[in-house]
């Protein structure tokens, strides 16, 4: 068995009889929307999807962007990219910024009392406009030919990510703008040589978020967790398709 994958967990599972809040991360909300069966297997039965390899280059870009924007956070002035894109805002200076960024241990969180689910998420950045509205910002990194965007079908998860964060901050009594931004770094492949460094073009992409779906989705998640019946496999789920195909040989 891989040291990175436990095929049958016994801890951290949902138990309908327990009274303490059960944590649901932003990524698990996305898992539920992608495939309720995979979500149920993971959160209720302890059989999660095998993890992919971590994108360490993406993590490095993410960390460097945070450091760069933090320089301007301390100064209470906009990053040059924000000036380039005529964004009337500055990086938010807040005592809980490090906590909100810590997706694994803390993050921004809210207890949804009707379901007793503790919803959590780890943000990349938050800006604030002159009206005092918070602007949710997410960093993305890739390396592709041509321009980057957020309009591919699979990028719906990016948009949901932003909207869950908007919902979480609103539930924590912050004034939040519907306007959000992706800071997208695209590794350049048009150079003559590598020369020990990878250069990026960085672009800011606006996105108008709509978190109206989040509340009902949390209720649907709770209903799923309370059920004793395994949900149907999603027709577009490759993991379920693989399991079904393999089961025919057992």
N, C-alpha and C positions, 0 to 999 in steps of 0.2 A: 504494500500500500504506500502511496506517495506520502511523504512527510507533510505535504501541504494540503492534503485532502482527507477528511474524516468522513467515510461513506455512511456512517450511521451515528449521528450525535444523540446524546441523551440529555444534554444541558441546554438551557436557553430556549426550550420549546414552549409553545402556547398550551396552557391547561385551562379549560373553561371553568374549572372549579376554584382556581386560585384567585385571590382578591387583589394582589398587588398589580400595579400597571405593567403592561407588556410593551416593550420597546419595538417600534416599527420605524426603520430608517427610511430615508427618501429613496434609496436604491431598492428596498423591498417593496415599496409602493409601485415602483416601476416594474419590478418582477411580477407583481400581481396583475398589473395591466397587460403585460406581455403574455403571461400564461398563469391563470389561477391554479392549475394543477401543480406546476413547478413550485409556486408559492406555498401551497398547502403541504407538499412533500417536504419542503424546506423548514417552514415555521412550525408546522404541527407534528410532522413525523420524523424530522431530523435528517432527511436525505436531501442535501442541497446539490445544486448543479456543480460539476467539477469546475474549479476556478481556472481562468486563463492565466497566462504569464503576465506579471505586472509590466506596465508600460513605463519603464524607468526614465526614458528620455522625456516623455510627457510630464512626469513628476518633476524632473529637473527644470523644465521650462516653467512649470507652475510655480515652483519655489522661487525662481529668479524673478518672475513677474511680481510675485508678492513682495519681494525685497525692494524691487524698483518702485512700486506704488507706495510702499511704506515710507520711502524717503520723502515723498510729497505729502503723505499723511501727516508726518511730523511737522512739516512746514505750513500745513493748511493751505496748500496751493494745488492747482490741477496739474496732472501729468501732461507733458507735451502732446501726447496722443489725444488727450481730451480737448486740448486747444485746437489741434488739427481737425478734429471732427466736430468742432463747435458745440461741445457738450458743456452746458452751464452747470457744473458740479465740481466737487472736490472729493477725494477719498475721505470717508468718514473716520473720525477719530473717536474711538469708544473703548472704555475699559474692558469690555467683554469681547473685543475683536479676536483675540487669540483663542478664547473659549469657543466662539462661533465657528472658527476654522477647524477645530479639532473634531472631525467626524467620528472617529473611533471611540473616544471617551466622553466627549461632552457635546459640542455642537449647539445650534439653536434648537430649542425643544419646546413642546407644548403638550400638556396632558388633555386629550380629548375625552372629557368626562362621560359623555353618553356611551362610549365604548370601552373606557378605561385603557385606551391605547396611548402610549407615549410616543408622539411623532417627533423624529429628530432628523437633522441634516447638517452637514458641514459646508459652509459657504467658502468661496474663494475671496470675494471682496464685496464691500458695500460702499457706495458713494452717496453723497447727499447734495440735493439741489438747494437753491436759495429759498425755496418754499418750505424747507425742512423735511421734504419727502426723501425716504431712503430709496436708493436705486440698487437693485440686485445685479451683481456682475459675476460672470463665470469665465474662467480662462480655459481655452482649448488650444491644442497643438496637433499639427499634422504635417505631412510632407506630400504634397500632390502637385501635379501640373495644373496650371491655370489658377483661377481665383477660387477662394473658399467662400462657402455660404452655409446656410442652415435650413435649406429647403429640400434636402433628400428625405425620403420616407423614414429611414432609420434614425434621423435626427430629431424625431418627435420626442425622444427621451431627453434630449438637451432642453427642449422647451418645457417639458414637464418638470424637469429639475428646477428651472428658474421659478416656475409657478408654485411648486411646493415651498420653496424658500420665501416667496412673497407671502404665501398664506401663513407660514410660521411666524414671520415678523409681524404681520398684522395681528395674529393671535397673541403676540407678546406686546400689544398696544403701541406699536410703532406706526407712524404714518408712512405708507409705502406707495411709491409711484408704480403705475402699470408699466411704464417704460423701463426696460432692462437692457443690458448690453453683454455681448460676448466679445472678449478680447481674444482674437484668433491669431495664433502664430503659425505660419506656414513655412516649413523648411525649404530653402531654395535648392533646386537640383540643376540649375542652369549654369553653375560655376564650372570653370575648366578643370579645377582640381579641388580635392578635399582640404589639403593643407592643414589638417588637424583641427578644423573648426567647421561648424555648421551654421550658416547664416539664415536668419528668418525674416520674412516680411510679416509685420504685425498690423492687423486690421481690426477695427472696432465695428461690430455689426449690431444694430439696434433690434430689439424685439419687444413687441407689445404683449405683455403677459395677461393671462386670464385664469385666475385660480378658482373659478366657480365650480369646477369639477371635483375639487379636492375633498370637500366635506362628504359628498355622497360616496366617493371612492373609499374613504375611511370606514364608512358604515358598511359598505359591501365587503371590505376586508374583514371586518369583525364578524359579519354573517358567515363568511367563508371559514374563518377560524373556529367558529362555534359548531359548525356542521361535523357530523361523524361520517359524512360521505365524501369520497375523493372527487373533486371537480373533474369535468370533462377536459381532455387535452385540447389546447388551442390548435387550430388547424395550421397556423403558421409557426408553431414551435418546433424547431429542429431537434431539441433535446427529447421531446415527447415522441417525435417521429422516429428517432434513433431507438428509443426504448421499445416502441411497438415493433419495429423491424427486427430487433434482436430477439424479442420474446417469441417470435415465430420459430426460432431455432432451438428453443429450450425444450 
